[in-house]
């Protein structure tokens, strides 16, 4: 059940040509929306909000581990996007800029609250039509990976989340987190070492 995750953290991430082309196309569309938002276009803002809400919610769920705060932080993030769209200088991708804002908002939330409330965001988003055995297997996988991620430091967890769940490269992650690329690489190295140990501790049990 967890074999794919053990294998995943044993190698380096690589994006396919098709994925890179798709990302480039998406960023072109995002850039056009940001330009419209900078001019006060509310329809463009609503479009960008819908595009990013789910992505930011998944990112923040793993980062802050407080389900009650996720929507609040996303809304705070998008408010900054609305207010600061005119400052976007095209030195990075729009997604990097937006995730950097979300990262800073998430850090503020983590620093202000000591007791995290665990979120079932991913479990609630699952397909209710799954067969019972499939649903149980999926739940066990999510729980195993989730518990492993919780054991990482916040910085390591963010690097892993952005790499494997949001297909960001190290340069983008460095821009998002405001740190050198080598720092991102070091955090990923230690995160992989830790995750390999934690995931191999999970033994598959017959259903």
C-alpha positions, 0 to 999 in steps of 0.5 A: 500500500505504501510502496509507491510512497517509499519508492517516491522518496527514494529518487529525485522528482522529474517533470515530464515535457507534457507537464512542463508545457501544461504548466507554462500554458497555465502560467500564461493564463495566470499572468493575464488574470493578474494584469486584469486584477491589477486594473481592478477587474473583479471577474478576473479575481473571481476566476483566479480565486476559483483556480487557486482555492483548492490548491492553496487549501491542500497546501495549507492543510499539510502546512498548518494542520488546523482545519478551522483556519484553512479557508481563513488563510486562503481568503487572507492570501487572496486578499493580498493578491487583490491588493498587491496584484499591481506589484507582481513584477514577472520575476517568477511564476504567478503560482510561485508568487501566490504560494509565497503569500500563502506560505507567509500567511500560514506561518503567521497562523502557526505562530499565533496558535499553539494547538493545531486542530487536525483536518480531514480535508483530504478524507472528506474530499474522497470519492464516496462511491468507492467500494468498502475495501478500496475506501479502507485501503485509501484511508490507510494510505492517507493516514500512513502518509499523513502521520509520516508528514506530521513527523517532519519539521514545518519547513521540511513538510512544506518542501515535500508538499510543494514538490510532490503535491504541487509539482514545484521545482527547487527554484520555485520552492526557494522563491516561495519560501524565501530561502536559497535553493541549497537550503531547499535541497538540504531540507528535502534530503533530510525529509526523504531520509526521515520519510523512508524510515517512517514509511517503512515502519508501516506494515501492510495488513490484510483486509 
